[in-house]
Amino acid sequence: MLFSEALYNKVISSEALYNEVLSSETLYNEVLSREALYNEVLSSTALYNKVICKLLYQFPTWLQRLYRGVVWRMNPSSKVVYLTFDDGPIPECTPQVLKILAQYDVKATFFMVGENAERYPELLAQVRAAGHAIGNHTYHHLKGYKTCTHTYIQDAERANNILQTTLFRPPHGRMKYSQKKALRLAGQTIYLWDVLTHDYNPCYSVEKMLSVVQRCTRNGSIIVMHDSLKAKDRMLLLLPLVIEWLQQEGYQLGVLD
């Protein structure tokens, strides 16, 4: 999850605040083009809330281009989108996700917490056997901006001993430049997202989340959901609606690689 519930409540109620940030390319050029300022923002809750957290659903393309070395979106020329699930696998949720995906004959990418995958190896095996892609979400779901780079990389490597993947997504979508650099040197491809569903946020109804997907999805979009206890009830209702809408709109669903 990127933002605190309290912050979401504040920003969600202010469309003007959201639009102001989206329209401020100068603000983001100043922050994200300079490593020192970027790290300062990540380490400061107040600055992060002010600068980053107002982008509720989708980072604009110009901003995605500024933060290089990660994948926000796949091929914009191809009518393919990518469903991704963070924070699993857990027996209370992941098997139901697999069942829904199988019903619609679609594949997805699961960014797994290593600790969960080690605790439930049968779920890791089921996801892989069903033809879905596996990604690394660190072993302990670490906050990169609050963790030294050495510890963060060790944690990611511990997860990868279990997951055996070259796909990586930082928990909360935030990491230090030094962590990003080290992961890339280790052969990891770092995936963020193009559409955030907010399925973990109790302030969002299923209808609201579906409208976010419908409004923001475009060719190559990487869509984030969560197979977690916090998101379970909303996500399991949302997932079939999202798949049906995507298929009605002529999108194919792919896996990250």
Contacts in CASP RR format, 6 or more apart in sequence:
PFRMAT RR
TARGET T0000
AUTHOR 0000-0000-0000
METHOD contacts of the structure
MODEL  1
MLFSEALYNKVISSEALYNEVLSSETLYNEVLSREALYNEVLSSTALYNK
VICKLLYQFPTWLQRLYRGVVWRMNPSSKVVYLTFDDGPIPECTPQVLKI
LAQYDVKATFFMVGENAERYPELLAQVRAAGHAIGNHTYHHLKGYKTCTH
TYIQDAERANNILQTTLFRPPHGRMKYSQKKALRLAGQTIYLWDVLTHDY
NPCYSVEKMLSVVQRCTRNGSIIVMHDSLKAKDRMLLLLPLVIEWLQQEG
YQLGVLD
1 172 0 8 1.000
1 200 0 8 1.000
1 201 0 8 1.000
1 226 0 8 1.000
1 230 0 8 1.000
2 52 0 8 1.000
2 53 0 8 1.000
2 172 0 8 1.000
2 173 0 8 1.000
2 174 0 8 1.000
2 196 0 8 1.000
3 11 0 8 1.000
3 49 0 8 1.000
3 53 0 8 1.000
5 201 0 8 1.000
5 202 0 8 1.000
5 203 0 8 1.000
7 49 0 8 1.000
7 53 0 8 1.000
8 56 0 8 1.000
8 198 0 8 1.000
8 201 0 8 1.000
8 203 0 8 1.000
9 203 0 8 1.000
11 17 0 8 1.000
11 18 0 8 1.000
11 53 0 8 1.000
11 54 0 8 1.000
11 56 0 8 1.000
12 56 0 8 1.000
12 203 0 8 1.000
17 54 0 8 1.000
18 54 0 8 1.000
18 55 0 8 1.000
18 56 0 8 1.000
20 54 0 8 1.000
21 27 0 8 1.000
21 51 0 8 1.000
21 54 0 8 1.000
21 55 0 8 1.000
22 54 0 8 1.000
22 55 0 8 1.000
22 60 0 8 1.000
25 62 0 8 1.000
25 63 0 8 1.000
27 51 0 8 1.000
28 51 0 8 1.000
28 62 0 8 1.000
28 63 0 8 1.000
28 66 0 8 1.000
29 66 0 8 1.000
30 37 0 8 1.000
31 37 0 8 1.000
31 38 0 8 1.000
31 41 0 8 1.000
31 51 0 8 1.000
32 38 0 8 1.000
32 63 0 8 1.000
32 66 0 8 1.000
32 67 0 8 1.000
33 66 0 8 1.000
35 177 0 8 1.000
38 177 0 8 1.000
39 176 0 8 1.000
39 177 0 8 1.000
40 47 0 8 1.000
41 47 0 8 1.000
41 48 0 8 1.000
41 51 0 8 1.000
41 52 0 8 1.000
42 48 0 8 1.000
42 145 0 8 1.000
42 174 0 8 1.000
42 175 0 8 1.000
42 176 0 8 1.000
43 145 0 8 1.000
48 174 0 8 1.000
55 63 0 8 1.000
56 196 0 8 1.000
56 198 0 8 1.000
57 195 0 8 1.000
57 196 0 8 1.000
57 198 0 8 1.000
57 212 0 8 1.000
57 215 0 8 1.000
57 216 0 8 1.000
58 194 0 8 1.000
58 195 0 8 1.000
58 196 0 8 1.000
58 216 0 8 1.000
59 72 0 8 1.000
59 192 0 8 1.000
59 194 0 8 1.000
61 73 0 8 1.000
64 72 0 8 1.000
64 73 0 8 1.000
64 194 0 8 1.000
69 180 0 8 1.000
69 184 0 8 1.000
69 190 0 8 1.000
70 180 0 8 1.000
70 190 0 8 1.000
70 191 0 8 1.000
70 192 0 8 1.000
71 189 0 8 1.000
71 190 0 8 1.000
71 191 0 8 1.000
71 192 0 8 1.000
71 222 0 8 1.000
71 256 0 8 1.000
72 192 0 8 1.000
72 193 0 8 1.000
72 194 0 8 1.000
72 222 0 8 1.000
73 194 0 8 1.000
73 218 0 8 1.000
73 220 0 8 1.000
73 221 0 8 1.000
73 222 0 8 1.000
74 80 0 8 1.000
74 82 0 8 1.000
74 220 0 8 1.000
74 221 0 8 1.000
74 222 0 8 1.000
74 256 0 8 1.000
75 219 0 8 1.000
75 220 0 8 1.000
76 218 0 8 1.000
76 219 0 8 1.000
76 220 0 8 1.000
77 219 0 8 1.000
78 219 0 8 1.000
78 220 0 8 1.000
79 219 0 8 1.000
79 250 0 8 1.000
79 251 0 8 1.000
79 252 0 8 1.000
80 219 0 8 1.000
80 220 0 8 1.000
80 251 0 8 1.000
80 252 0 8 1.000
80 253 0 8 1.000
80 254 0 8 1.000
81 217 0 8 1.000
81 219 0 8 1.000
81 220 0 8 1.000
81 221 0 8 1.000
81 222 0 8 1.000
81 223 0 8 1.000
81 246 0 8 1.000
81 251 0 8 1.000
81 252 0 8 1.000
81 253 0 8 1.000
81 254 0 8 1.000
82 108 0 8 1.000
82 109 0 8 1.000
82 220 0 8 1.000
82 221 0 8 1.000
82 222 0 8 1.000
82 223 0 8 1.000
82 253 0 8 1.000
82 254 0 8 1.000
82 255 0 8 1.000
82 256 0 8 1.000
83 101 0 8 1.000
83 106 0 8 1.000
83 108 0 8 1.000
83 109 0 8 1.000
83 223 0 8 1.000
83 225 0 8 1.000
83 242 0 8 1.000
83 243 0 8 1.000
83 253 0 8 1.000
83 254 0 8 1.000
84 108 0 8 1.000
84 109 0 8 1.000
84 110 0 8 1.000
84 111 0 8 1.000
84 169 0 8 1.000
84 191 0 8 1.000
84 193 0 8 1.000
84 222 0 8 1.000
84 223 0 8 1.000
84 224 0 8 1.000
84 225 0 8 1.000
84 256 0 8 1.000
85 94 0 8 1.000
85 97 0 8 1.000
85 108 0 8 1.000
85 109 0 8 1.000
85 110 0 8 1.000
85 111 0 8 1.000
85 225 0 8 1.000
85 226 0 8 1.000
85 227 0 8 1.000
86 111 0 8 1.000
86 137 0 8 1.000
86 169 0 8 1.000
86 171 0 8 1.000
86 224 0 8 1.000
86 225 0 8 1.000
86 226 0 8 1.000
86 227 0 8 1.000
86 228 0 8 1.000
87 111 0 8 1.000
87 113 0 8 1.000
87 116 0 8 1.000
87 137 0 8 1.000
87 141 0 8 1.000
87 226 0 8 1.000
87 227 0 8 1.000
87 228 0 8 1.000
87 231 0 8 1.000
88 94 0 8 1.000
88 110 0 8 1.000
88 112 0 8 1.000
88 113 0 8 1.000
88 116 0 8 1.000
88 117 0 8 1.000
88 123 0 8 1.000
88 137 0 8 1.000
88 226 0 8 1.000
88 227 0 8 1.000
88 228 0 8 1.000
89 110 0 8 1.000
89 112 0 8 1.000
89 116 0 8 1.000
89 117 0 8 1.000
89 120 0 8 1.000
89 123 0 8 1.000
89 124 0 8 1.000
89 127 0 8 1.000
89 227 0 8 1.000
90 116 0 8 1.000
90 120 0 8 1.000
90 123 0 8 1.000
90 227 0 8 1.000
90 228 0 8 1.000
90 229 0 8 1.000
91 120 0 8 1.000
91 123 0 8 1.000
92 229 0 8 1.000
92 232 0 8 1.000
93 227 0 8 1.000
93 228 0 8 1.000
93 229 0 8 1.000
93 231 0 8 1.000
93 232 0 8 1.000
93 235 0 8 1.000
93 236 0 8 1.000
94 110 0 8 1.000
94 120 0 8 1.000
94 123 0 8 1.000
94 126 0 8 1.000
94 127 0 8 1.000
94 227 0 8 1.000
95 123 0 8 1.000
95 126 0 8 1.000
96 236 0 8 1.000
97 108 0 8 1.000
97 227 0 8 1.000
97 235 0 8 1.000
97 236 0 8 1.000
97 239 0 8 1.000
98 126 0 8 1.000
98 127 0 8 1.000
98 130 0 8 1.000
98 132 0 8 1.000
100 236 0 8 1.000
100 239 0 8 1.000
100 240 0 8 1.000
100 243 0 8 1.000
101 107 0 8 1.000
101 108 0 8 1.000
101 130 0 8 1.000
101 132 0 8 1.000
101 243 0 8 1.000
102 130 0 8 1.000
103 240 0 8 1.000
104 240 0 8 1.000
104 243 0 8 1.000
104 244 0 8 1.000
104 247 0 8 1.000
106 243 0 8 1.000
106 253 0 8 1.000
106 254 0 8 1.000
107 130 0 8 1.000
107 131 0 8 1.000
107 132 0 8 1.000
107 133 0 8 1.000
107 253 0 8 1.000
107 254 0 8 1.000
107 255 0 8 1.000
108 132 0 8 1.000
108 133 0 8 1.000
108 253 0 8 1.000
108 254 0 8 1.000
108 255 0 8 1.000
109 132 0 8 1.000
109 133 0 8 1.000
109 134 0 8 1.000
109 135 0 8 1.000
109 167 0 8 1.000
109 191 0 8 1.000
109 255 0 8 1.000
109 256 0 8 1.000
110 127 0 8 1.000
110 132 0 8 1.000
110 133 0 8 1.000
110 134 0 8 1.000
110 135 0 8 1.000
110 227 0 8 1.000
111 135 0 8 1.000
111 136 0 8 1.000
111 137 0 8 1.000
111 167 0 8 1.000
111 168 0 8 1.000
111 169 0 8 1.000
111 191 0 8 1.000
112 124 0 8 1.000
112 127 0 8 1.000
112 134 0 8 1.000
112 135 0 8 1.000
112 136 0 8 1.000
112 137 0 8 1.000
112 159 0 8 1.000
112 163 0 8 1.000
113 137 0 8 1.000
113 138 0 8 1.000
113 139 0 8 1.000
113 140 0 8 1.000
113 141 0 8 1.000
113 159 0 8 1.000
114 136 0 8 1.000
114 137 0 8 1.000
114 138 0 8 1.000
114 139 0 8 1.000
114 140 0 8 1.000
114 158 0 8 1.000
114 159 0 8 1.000
114 162 0 8 1.000
114 163 0 8 1.000
115 139 0 8 1.000
115 140 0 8 1.000
115 141 0 8 1.000
115 159 0 8 1.000
116 123 0 8 1.000
117 123 0 8 1.000
117 124 0 8 1.000
117 159 0 8 1.000
117 162 0 8 1.000
117 163 0 8 1.000
118 162 0 8 1.000
124 134 0 8 1.000
124 162 0 8 1.000
124 163 0 8 1.000
127 134 0 8 1.000
128 134 0 8 1.000
131 255 0 8 1.000
132 255 0 8 1.000
133 165 0 8 1.000
133 167 0 8 1.000
133 255 0 8 1.000
133 256 0 8 1.000
133 257 0 8 1.000
134 163 0 8 1.000
134 164 0 8 1.000
134 165 0 8 1.000
134 167 0 8 1.000
135 163 0 8 1.000
135 165 0 8 1.000
135 167 0 8 1.000
135 168 0 8 1.000
135 169 0 8 1.000
135 256 0 8 1.000
136 156 0 8 1.000
136 159 0 8 1.000
136 160 0 8 1.000
136 163 0 8 1.000
136 165 0 8 1.000
136 167 0 8 1.000
136 168 0 8 1.000
136 169 0 8 1.000
136 188 0 8 1.000
137 159 0 8 1.000
137 168 0 8 1.000
137 169 0 8 1.000
137 170 0 8 1.000
137 171 0 8 1.000
138 152 0 8 1.000
138 155 0 8 1.000
138 156 0 8 1.000
138 159 0 8 1.000
138 170 0 8 1.000
138 171 0 8 1.000
139 155 0 8 1.000
139 156 0 8 1.000
139 158 0 8 1.000
139 159 0 8 1.000
139 162 0 8 1.000
140 155 0 8 1.000
141 171 0 8 1.000
142 151 0 8 1.000
142 152 0 8 1.000
142 155 0 8 1.000
142 171 0 8 1.000
143 171 0 8 1.000
143 172 0 8 1.000
143 174 0 8 1.000
144 152 0 8 1.000
144 170 0 8 1.000
144 171 0 8 1.000
144 172 0 8 1.000
144 174 0 8 1.000
144 175 0 8 1.000
144 176 0 8 1.000
144 179 0 8 1.000
145 174 0 8 1.000
145 175 0 8 1.000
145 176 0 8 1.000
147 155 0 8 1.000
149 176 0 8 1.000
149 178 0 8 1.000
149 179 0 8 1.000
149 182 0 8 1.000
152 175 0 8 1.000
152 176 0 8 1.000
152 179 0 8 1.000
153 179 0 8 1.000
153 182 0 8 1.000
153 183 0 8 1.000
153 186 0 8 1.000
156 168 0 8 1.000
156 183 0 8 1.000
156 188 0 8 1.000
157 186 0 8 1.000
166 187 0 8 1.000
166 188 0 8 1.000
166 189 0 8 1.000
167 188 0 8 1.000
167 189 0 8 1.000
167 191 0 8 1.000
167 256 0 8 1.000
167 257 0 8 1.000
168 183 0 8 1.000
168 188 0 8 1.000
168 189 0 8 1.000
168 190 0 8 1.000
168 191 0 8 1.000
169 190 0 8 1.000
169 191 0 8 1.000
169 192 0 8 1.000
170 179 0 8 1.000
170 190 0 8 1.000
170 192 0 8 1.000
173 192 0 8 1.000
175 183 0 8 1.000
175 190 0 8 1.000
180 190 0 8 1.000
183 190 0 8 1.000
184 190 0 8 1.000
191 222 0 8 1.000
191 256 0 8 1.000
192 222 0 8 1.000
193 222 0 8 1.000
193 223 0 8 1.000
193 224 0 8 1.000
194 216 0 8 1.000
194 217 0 8 1.000
194 218 0 8 1.000
194 220 0 8 1.000
194 221 0 8 1.000
194 222 0 8 1.000
194 223 0 8 1.000
195 212 0 8 1.000
195 213 0 8 1.000
195 216 0 8 1.000
195 217 0 8 1.000
195 221 0 8 1.000
195 222 0 8 1.000
195 223 0 8 1.000
195 224 0 8 1.000
196 212 0 8 1.000
196 224 0 8 1.000
197 209 0 8 1.000
197 212 0 8 1.000
197 213 0 8 1.000
197 223 0 8 1.000
197 224 0 8 1.000
197 225 0 8 1.000
197 235 0 8 1.000
197 238 0 8 1.000
197 242 0 8 1.000
198 204 0 8 1.000
198 208 0 8 1.000
198 209 0 8 1.000
198 212 0 8 1.000
199 209 0 8 1.000
199 225 0 8 1.000
199 226 0 8 1.000
199 231 0 8 1.000
199 234 0 8 1.000
199 235 0 8 1.000
199 238 0 8 1.000
200 226 0 8 1.000
200 228 0 8 1.000
200 230 0 8 1.000
200 231 0 8 1.000
200 234 0 8 1.000
202 234 0 8 1.000
204 212 0 8 1.000
204 234 0 8 1.000
206 234 0 8 1.000
206 237 0 8 1.000
206 238 0 8 1.000
206 241 0 8 1.000
209 234 0 8 1.000
209 238 0 8 1.000
210 238 0 8 1.000
210 241 0 8 1.000
210 242 0 8 1.000
210 245 0 8 1.000
213 223 0 8 1.000
213 242 0 8 1.000
213 245 0 8 1.000
214 245 0 8 1.000
217 223 0 8 1.000
217 246 0 8 1.000
217 249 0 8 1.000
217 251 0 8 1.000
222 256 0 8 1.000
223 242 0 8 1.000
225 231 0 8 1.000
225 235 0 8 1.000
225 238 0 8 1.000
225 239 0 8 1.000
226 235 0 8 1.000
227 235 0 8 1.000
243 253 0 8 1.000
246 253 0 8 1.000
END
